[in-house]
Amino acid sequence: MADNPMLKFVSIERDMPEKRDASIRREDFGEIYAEYARAKAAEQSSRCSQCGVPFCQSHCPLHNNIPDWLKLTAEGRLKEAYELSQMTNTFPEICGRICPQDRLCEGNCVIEQSGHGTVTIGSVEKYITDTAWDEGWVQPIVPISEREESVGIIGAGPGGLAAADRLRRAGIQVTVYDRYDRAGGLMTYGIPGFKLEKDVVIRRNKLLEDSGVTFVLNCDVGVDISFADIRAKHHAVLIATGVYKSRDLQAPGVGATGIVRALDYLTVSNRKSFGDDVPDFNSGALNAEGKRVVVIGGGDTAMDCVRTAVRQGAESVKCLYRRDRTNMPGSQREVANAEEEGVEFVWLTAPKGFAGDTVTGVMAQKMRLGAPDATGRQVPELIDGSDYIEDADLVIKALGFEPEELPKLWDADGLEVTRWGTIKASFGTHETTLDGVYAVGDIVRGASLVVWAIRDGREAADAILERLSNVARVAAE
């Protein structure tokens, strides 16, 4: 009887890809993890317990068939593993890099719960698809037949691109409109290269172009083209704009020079990595070099900012968060990486105001956690008399994002929004209150994960295909 290639979690320990030393990786924007070698990927995949009810799969928003492609990887059947992984995930190599696996698939791995250490699902997923690209297995889409119907997609982020991919596979003519000069949304301009190197995104964009997707870039809907014109050009429209309006603080001195928005800061840094001429970086306005940097916030965007500031050569980098480590929303793995790179976390601290016309410090207050609120999270409470000044030359506000007022900006009467300003869309179909208009991703959910946007985009594409097929069938009768 042949040796079972799986169930080796008792004899083989969890082993992540080698991580570059913090003193080295803080000097550049390259990804911090090395690639698995073929043997190591197979070894780590063999630790999967092949459980009858795979919680890793059920806790993945895309319900990726994780146990099966781990088994195929352990058996050396990498092409089959890739083909299986891309059936449910449009961008597996991207999710393998930036998904918070510690909160999703890996965090719910059965052998992790039993104390043996989770399977390194994200690293194997990245390895499978990177191998597929290297081997030439990833090819442009060639539909079985072309269709005349067209769909306009507003927003070239993960939700819009996932829908574009799925629609092209069915032969639909797809045009993607985006305000930026490069497709990819936050994958291009929001997420730093040390988490997602930009050539990974660029090659996906090119693959979609080679597959027949038309990109209309530097196109601000409501300014360069009207929403009504887009609706008139296409049989259906998908809104996938994301949320880009930064939440702000209401505090004395918040308008001082040197207090900047996280997205502005990250976008400039990413543009610099593309080799663009970036005046705000060159002037020092959005460059942390030699500065005492304070980042306010505790989410993944805050982690991106502190780790970017380190790489830009900041004198010091501190992260202020009003709750403690246990209650922060950002990835614990990212916090650990940041600490290794020299970031100091100042827990249970909130800004009260800012000193100087050109900022010289954050007026901070210490907090304690009080009784839980309706969601179960403990509410931060101020500690009287705990005020102090946190010195700073650059303050980055990473407080989350809110939706823009699209109905007003686009003159789109009838496009209903929630009380939070997100677009109302039906669960499952993603239809809005306008006929033939769908919406997905953060503009519906609020600021969320790339993997959820991919799921929404794929679901909306399926709903659009059903609609177009029904229309065609009625017309033929």
C-alpha positions in Angstrom: 0.0 0.0 0.0 1.4 3.4 -1.0 2.4 5.8 1.7 -0.4 8.4 2.3 1.0 11.8 1.3 -1.3 13.6 3.7 -2.0 13.7 7.5 1.6 14.5 8.4 0.9 17.3 10.8 2.0 15.2 13.8 5.5 14.5 12.3 6.1 17.7 10.3 5.9 21.1 12.0 4.4 24.3 10.5 7.1 26.1 8.5 6.5 29.4 6.8 8.6 30.6 3.9 11.9 32.2 5.1 11.3 35.8 6.1 14.0 38.3 5.3 15.8 39.8 8.3 14.1 43.0 9.5 17.3 45.0 9.2 17.5 44.1 5.5 13.9 44.3 4.5 13.3 47.7 6.0 15.7 49.1 3.4 13.5 48.3 0.4 9.9 47.7 -0.7 10.4 44.1 -1.8 8.1 41.4 -0.4 9.4 40.1 2.9 8.7 36.4 2.4 10.8 34.2 0.1 9.1 31.7 -2.3 8.6 28.1 -1.2 10.7 25.6 -3.1 8.7 22.8 -4.7 9.7 20.2 -2.0 8.9 22.6 0.9 5.5 23.5 -0.6 4.7 19.8 -1.0 5.9 19.1 2.6 3.8 21.8 4.1 0.7 20.8 2.0 1.1 17.3 3.3 0.3 18.5 6.8 -3.4 19.0 5.9 -5.6 16.7 7.8 -8.2 16.4 5.0 -10.9 16.8 7.5 -14.5 15.9 6.5 -15.8 19.4 7.3 -13.0 21.7 6.2 -13.4 24.9 8.3 -10.7 26.5 6.2 -12.9 26.4 3.2 -16.1 27.5 5.0 -14.3 30.5 6.5 -12.9 31.6 3.1 -15.3 34.2 1.5 -14.6 32.5 -1.9 -15.1 29.0 -0.4 -11.8 27.9 -2.1 -11.4 24.1 -2.3 -8.4 24.3 -0.1 -8.0 20.7 1.1 -8.1 19.4 -2.5 -5.5 21.7 -3.9 -3.3 21.1 -0.9 -3.5 17.4 -1.6 -2.6 17.9 -5.3 0.4 20.1 -4.2 1.6 17.4 -1.8 1.4 14.9 -4.7 3.3 17.2 -7.0 0.3 17.8 -9.3 0.8 21.5 -9.4 -1.0 22.3 -12.7 -4.1 20.6 -11.4 -3.7 22.4 -8.1 -3.6 25.7 -10.0 -6.6 24.9 -12.2 -8.6 24.0 -9.1 -7.6 27.1 -7.2 -8.5 29.5 -10.0 -11.9 27.9 -10.5 -13.1 29.8 -7.3 -10.6 32.6 -7.1 -9.9 35.1 -9.9 -6.6 36.3 -8.3 -5.2 33.5 -6.1 -1.6 34.8 -6.2 -2.9 38.1 -4.8 -5.1 36.6 -2.1 -2.1 34.4 -1.1 -0.1 37.5 -0.5 -2.6 40.0 1.2 -5.5 38.0 2.6 -5.5 38.0 6.5 -5.2 34.2 6.6 -4.7 34.4 10.3 -8.3 35.6 10.6 -9.8 33.5 7.8 -8.7 30.1 6.5 -5.6 29.5 8.6 -7.3 30.9 11.7 -9.9 28.2 11.4 -7.7 25.3 10.4 -8.7 22.2 12.4 -5.1 21.2 13.2 -4.4 24.7 14.5 -7.3 24.2 17.0 -5.7 21.0 18.1 -2.4 22.6 18.8 -0.3 21.4 15.9 0.0 24.7 14.0 -2.0 25.7 11.0 -1.2 24.6 7.5 0.5 27.5 5.6 -2.5 27.9 3.2 -1.7 31.4 2.0 1.9 30.7 1.2 1.0 27.5 -0.7 -1.7 29.4 -2.6 0.8 32.0 -3.6 3.4 29.3 -4.6 0.9 27.4 -6.8 -0.1 30.5 -8.9 3.4 32.0 -9.1 4.5 28.6 -10.5 1.6 28.7 -13.0 2.7 32.1 -14.3 6.3 30.8 -14.5 5.3 27.7 -16.4 3.0 29.5 -18.8 -0.2 27.9 -17.6 -1.9 31.3 -17.1 -3.2 32.3 -20.5 -5.5 35.0 -21.8 -9.2 34.3 -21.9 -10.5 33.0 -25.2 -14.3 32.7 -25.0 -16.0 29.8 -26.8 -18.1 32.4 -28.7 -18.3 36.2 -28.6 -21.6 38.0 -27.6 -22.8 41.4 -28.7 -23.9 42.5 -25.2 -21.6 44.9 -23.4 -21.1 45.7 -19.7 -19.6 48.9 -18.3 -17.7 48.5 -15.1 -16.9 51.6 -13.0 -13.8 50.9 -10.9 -10.7 48.8 -11.7 -10.2 47.4 -8.3 -10.5 43.7 -7.3 -14.3 43.6 -7.5 -14.5 45.2 -10.9 -11.7 43.2 -12.3 -13.1 39.9 -11.0 -16.4 40.7 -12.7 -14.6 41.6 -15.9 -12.7 38.3 -15.9 -15.9 36.3 -15.4 -17.9 38.2 -18.0 -15.2 37.9 -20.7 -15.1 34.1 -20.1 -18.7 34.2 -21.2 -17.9 36.3 -24.3 -19.4 39.6 -23.0 -17.8 42.8 -24.2 -16.4 44.6 -21.2 -15.3 48.2 -20.7 -13.7 49.2 -17.4 -13.7 52.9 -16.4 -11.3 54.1 -13.7 -10.2 57.5 -12.4 -6.5 56.5 -12.0 -3.9 56.1 -14.7 -3.3 52.4 -13.8 -5.8 49.7 -13.2 -5.9 47.8 -9.9 -7.4 50.2 -7.5 -6.0 49.9 -4.0 -4.0 46.9 -5.1 -2.0 49.3 -7.2 -1.9 52.5 -5.2 -3.0 51.6 -1.7 -1.2 48.4 -0.7 2.6 48.8 -0.4 5.0 46.7 -2.4 6.4 44.8 0.6 3.0 43.1 0.8 2.1 43.0 -2.9 4.8 43.7 -5.4 3.3 45.8 -8.3 4.4 43.5 -11.1 2.0 40.9 -9.7 -0.9 43.3 -10.3 0.4 44.6 -13.6 0.6 41.2 -15.1 -3.1 40.5 -14.2 -4.1 43.8 -15.7 -2.2 43.0 -18.9 -3.8 39.5 -19.0 -7.3 41.1 -18.9 -6.3 43.5 -21.7 -5.0 40.6 -23.7 -8.3 38.8 -23.0 -10.3 41.6 -24.7 -11.2 43.9 -21.7 -11.1 47.6 -22.7 -9.7 49.9 -20.0 -10.7 53.6 -20.1 -8.3 55.2 -17.6 -7.9 58.7 -16.2 -11.6 58.8 -16.5 -13.5 60.4 -13.6 -17.2 59.5 -13.9 -19.3 62.5 -13.4 -16.5 64.8 -14.8 -15.0 63.2 -17.9 -18.1 61.1 -18.8 -21.5 61.1 -17.2 -23.1 58.1 -15.5 -26.0 58.4 -17.8 -23.8 58.1 -20.8 -22.2 54.9 -19.4 -25.7 53.5 -18.9 -26.6 54.4 -22.4 -23.5 52.7 -23.9 -24.0 49.3 -22.2 -26.6 46.6 -21.6 -25.7 46.6 -17.8 -23.4 48.6 -15.5 -21.5 47.5 -12.5 -20.4 50.0 -9.8 -17.2 48.9 -8.1 -15.6 52.2 -7.1 -14.5 51.2 -3.6 -14.5 53.8 -0.8 -11.9 56.5 -1.0 -13.2 59.3 1.2 -11.0 59.3 4.4 -12.6 59.6 7.8 -11.4 62.7 9.6 -10.7 63.8 13.1 -12.5 66.7 14.8 -9.7 68.1 17.0 -7.9 71.4 17.5 -5.0 71.9 15.1 -6.1 69.1 12.7 -5.6 71.4 9.7 -1.9 71.9 10.5 0.8 71.4 7.8 2.3 67.9 8.2 -1.0 66.2 9.1 -1.9 64.0 6.1 -4.4 61.3 5.0 -3.2 57.7 4.8 -4.3 57.1 1.3 -2.5 60.2 0.0 0.6 59.1 1.7 0.5 55.5 0.4 -0.5 56.6 -3.1 2.5 58.9 -3.4 4.8 56.2 -2.1 3.5 53.6 -4.6 3.8 56.2 -7.4 7.4 56.7 -6.5 8.0 53.0 -6.7 6.6 53.1 -10.3 9.2 55.7 -11.1 6.7 58.5 -11.5 7.6 62.1 -10.9 5.9 62.9 -7.6 6.2 66.5 -6.4 4.6 65.9 -3.0 7.3 63.2 -2.3 10.2 65.2 -3.7 9.2 68.3 -1.6 9.0 66.2 1.6 5.3 66.8 2.2 4.5 63.1 1.9 7.9 61.7 2.6 8.9 60.4 6.1 12.6 60.6 5.6 14.3 61.9 8.8 11.0 62.7 10.5 9.3 61.6 13.7 6.2 59.9 12.4 3.0 59.3 14.3 0.3 57.2 12.6 -3.2 57.3 14.2 -5.3 54.2 13.7 -5.2 50.4 14.3 -6.3 48.8 11.0 -4.4 47.3 8.2 -4.0 50.7 6.5 -2.2 52.0 9.6 0.1 49.0 9.4 0.9 49.8 5.8 1.7 53.4 6.8 4.0 52.6 9.7 5.9 50.1 7.7 6.2 52.4 4.7 7.5 55.2 7.0 10.2 52.9 8.2 11.4 52.1 4.7 11.4 55.8 3.8 14.0 56.4 6.5 11.9 58.0 9.3 13.8 58.9 12.5 11.1 57.2 14.5 7.7 55.7 13.9 4.9 55.3 16.4 1.4 54.0 16.0 -1.3 55.4 18.4 -4.4 53.3 18.9 -7.1 53.9 21.4 -7.6 50.2 22.3 -5.1 47.5 23.2 -3.4 44.9 21.0 -6.1 42.3 21.5 -8.8 44.6 20.3 -7.2 46.2 17.3 -8.8 45.4 13.9 -5.5 45.0 12.0 -3.7 41.7 11.3 -1.7 40.5 14.3 0.9 39.2 11.8 1.3 42.7 10.4 1.7 44.1 13.9 4.5 41.6 14.6 6.2 42.4 11.3 6.0 46.2 12.1 7.5 45.7 15.6 10.4 43.6 14.1 11.1 46.6 11.8 11.3 49.1 14.6 7.7 50.5 14.9 6.6 51.4 18.4 2.9 50.8 19.3 1.4 53.2 21.8 -1.7 51.3 23.0 -4.7 52.8 24.7 -3.9 56.3 23.5 -6.0 58.7 21.5 -5.3 62.1 19.9 -6.9 65.2 21.6 -5.4 67.8 19.3 -2.3 68.8 17.5 0.5 71.3 18.4 2.0 73.9 15.9 0.9 75.5 12.7 3.3 73.1 11.1 2.8 70.1 13.3 5.3 69.5 16.1 3.3 67.0 18.2 0.1 65.1 18.9 -1.7 66.1 22.1 -2.5 62.6 23.4 -4.7 61.2 26.1 -4.3 57.8 27.8 -7.4 55.5 27.7 -8.7 52.5 29.5 -11.3 49.9 28.3 -14.7 50.1 29.9 -17.9 48.1 29.5 -18.7 46.4 26.2 -21.0 48.2 23.7 -23.8 46.6 21.7 -21.2 44.8 19.4 -19.4 43.3 22.4 -16.3 45.4 22.0 -15.1 47.3 25.1 -15.5 51.0 24.8 -12.4 53.2 25.4 -12.7 55.7 28.2 -10.5 58.7 28.9 -8.2 58.7 31.9 -8.5 62.2 33.5 -5.2 64.0 33.8 -3.3 61.7 31.5 -2.6 64.2 28.7 0.8 64.5 27.2 2.6 65.5 24.0 3.8 62.9 21.5 6.5 64.6 19.4 5.8 64.4 15.6 6.9 66.1 12.3 4.5 64.0 10.2 1.1 62.7 11.4 -0.7 60.2 9.2 -4.4 59.7 9.8 -5.4 56.1 9.1 -8.9 56.2 10.5 -10.8 54.3 7.8 -12.8 55.2 4.7 -16.3 56.4 3.8 -18.2 56.3 0.5 -18.4 59.3 -1.7 -21.9 60.8 -2.4 -22.2 59.0 -5.7 -25.9 59.9 -6.4 -25.0 63.5 -6.1 -21.6 63.3 -7.9 -23.1 61.3 -10.8 -26.5 63.0 -10.9 -27.9 59.6 -10.5 -31.5 60.0 -9.2 -32.9 56.8 -8.0 -29.6 55.2 -6.9 -30.5 54.6 -3.3 -27.9 54.5 -0.5 -27.9 53.4 3.1 -27.7 55.7 6.1 -23.9 55.1 5.9 -23.8 56.3 2.3 -23.1 52.9 0.8 -25.1 51.8 -2.2 -28.1 49.6 -1.5 -27.7 46.3 -3.4 -29.6 43.1 -3.2 -27.8 40.2 -1.5 -26.7 37.6 -3.9 -27.5 39.4 -7.2 -26.0 42.8 -6.2 -28.7 44.6 -8.1 -29.3 48.3 -7.1 -32.5 50.3 -7.2 -31.6 51.3 -10.8 -32.6 48.9 -13.6 -29.6 47.1 -15.0 -27.2 48.7 -12.5 -25.3 46.5 -10.0 -22.8 47.3 -7.2 -20.1 45.3 -5.4 -17.3 45.5 -3.0 -16.5 48.3 -0.5 -19.1 50.7 -2.1 -21.7 48.3 -0.8 -20.0 46.7 2.2 -18.0 49.6 3.5 -14.2 49.3 3.8 -13.5 45.5 3.7 -11.2 42.9 2.3 -10.0 42.3 -1.3 -11.3 38.7 -1.0 -14.8 39.9 -0.3 -14.7 42.3 -3.3 -13.6 39.3 -5.5 -16.5 37.3 -4.3 -19.0 40.1 -4.9 -17.6 40.7 -8.4 -17.9 37.1 -9.4 -21.5 36.8 -8.0 -22.5 40.1 -9.7 -21.1 38.8 -13.1 -23.2 35.7 -12.8 -26.3 37.7 -12.1 -25.6 40.0 -15.0 -25.1 37.0 -17.3 -28.4 35.6 -16.2 -30.1 38.9 -16.9 -28.6 39.3 -20.3 -29.4 35.7 -21.2 -33.1 36.2 -20.1 -33.3 39.4 -22.2 -31.9 37.5 -25.2 -34.3 34.6 -24.8 -37.3 36.9 -24.6 -36.2 38.8 -27.7 -35.8 35.5 -29.6 -39.3 34.3 -28.7 
